Amino acid sequence: MSNTLELLKDLIRRPSVTPLDEGCQDVLTDRLKPLGFSEERLDFVDTQNLWLRKGTAKPLFVFLGHTDVVPTGSLDAWVSPPFEPTIRDGKLYGRGAADMKGGIAAFVTAIERFVAKHPHHQGSIAVMMTSDEEGIATNGVVKVVEVLEARHEKIDWCLVGEPSSDKKIGDVIRVGRRGSLCAKLTIQGIQGHVAYPELANNPIHNFAPALKELTEEVWDQGNHNFPPTSLQVSNIHSGTGAENIIPGNVEVQFNLRFSTELDEHIIKQRTHAILDKHGFSYDMQWRLSGNPFLTKRGELIEAAHAAIKTITGYETKDDTGGGTSDGRFIAPTGAQVIELGPINESIHKINEHIDLNDLEVLSAIYEQILINLLT
Ligand SMILES: [Zn+2]
C-alpha cells in the first residue's frame, strides 16, 4: 500500500467532526518533525491549530488545510461506515477522503519525498492546520494569521489543499473566491385576526414586492475573473401556525456571493434602498463572512500550471467559483493564494470518496510545485 494511502486511512479513522481534531494534527507532527519542522500549537477556545515550519529563510511556502470534517449524515445511507476507510472499485471511501484529508496526506508525502531529494532547498516550508474550517471558523486560521502578522512572519505562497478539481485531478485551480455576505432581516407588522385586516398589518404582504425586487436585482455583470454577484434567500419564517392569525413579523435570511465589482458597503446601501421604498419597518443584521480575493498571475500560479502540465500532460484552468475557504484569511496579508486538491464531486455527501490514482497524482503535483518554487 502506498505511503499516501496509508496516511489517508489513518486520518479518516479519526472521527474529527468540527471542531474536533481527534489526534490528526499529532499524526502530521510526528511525520514532519523528524524532517526538521518545528512545532507550534496555537489553540483557541475549542479549536486546535497547528503551525509546522521548516527553515527560516524567505520565501515561505505554506500548505494550508483543515483536519475537521462535516457530519456524516444518516449512517444507514453509507455503503461502508464513514470513519472506516474502505476501498471499492479503485476508490477510497470515508468522510474527509476528498475534503480534505486526501489533500493533507498527499502533501505530507510530497514534502517527505521533496526533502529527501532536496535537503538544501531554498526558502522555507510550513504546514498550517486548523480543526475549524467547516464551522464558524472564528478560532481557526483567522487567529493563527493574527499571531503570524504580529511577529512579522510573512507568507509568500499559500497552497490550500481544498478539492478544486472538477472532472480530472488538477483540471481546475482556484485563484480567488467570491465574497460572502449574510443578512438576517426581520419585517415588523401588527398581529391580528384574519377577519379584521384593518386592525392588523400583514408583514408577509408588505414584504412580498420587496422580495421580488431583491431577487430580480442585477447586482453586477461580474468580470473577467468572477461570475455575476448573486443573492439567494435561504430561509423565510413567519406565521403562528394558526389559519386565522395575521402574523406579527417575517424573518428572512439571505446571502450574497459577490464579485470584486462590488463591496460590502455598496451591497448594503442598495439593499436598504430597495427595502426602504416599501414603507414597512424592519431590522437588519449583516455578517460579512469573507471579502472577495484574487491572486494575480505570478510565481505560485505559474508553478502550479507548470507542475500540473508536467505530471498530467494537460493544461489547468483558473477559476474563482465554489464556496469560501480559509484562503480568505491568508489573501489579505498579501500572500499569493491558490487552491488545488481532489475532485469535489462527492464532498459533504454520503459516500464521500477519492480515486486512488488521483491521490498519487495529486501528491506528485504537490511535489513538483515544491521543486518549481524552491529549487
Ligand atoms: Zn474543506
Residues whose N, C-alpha, C, O or C-beta is under 5 A from the ligand:
A	BS01	ZN	D99 M100 E162
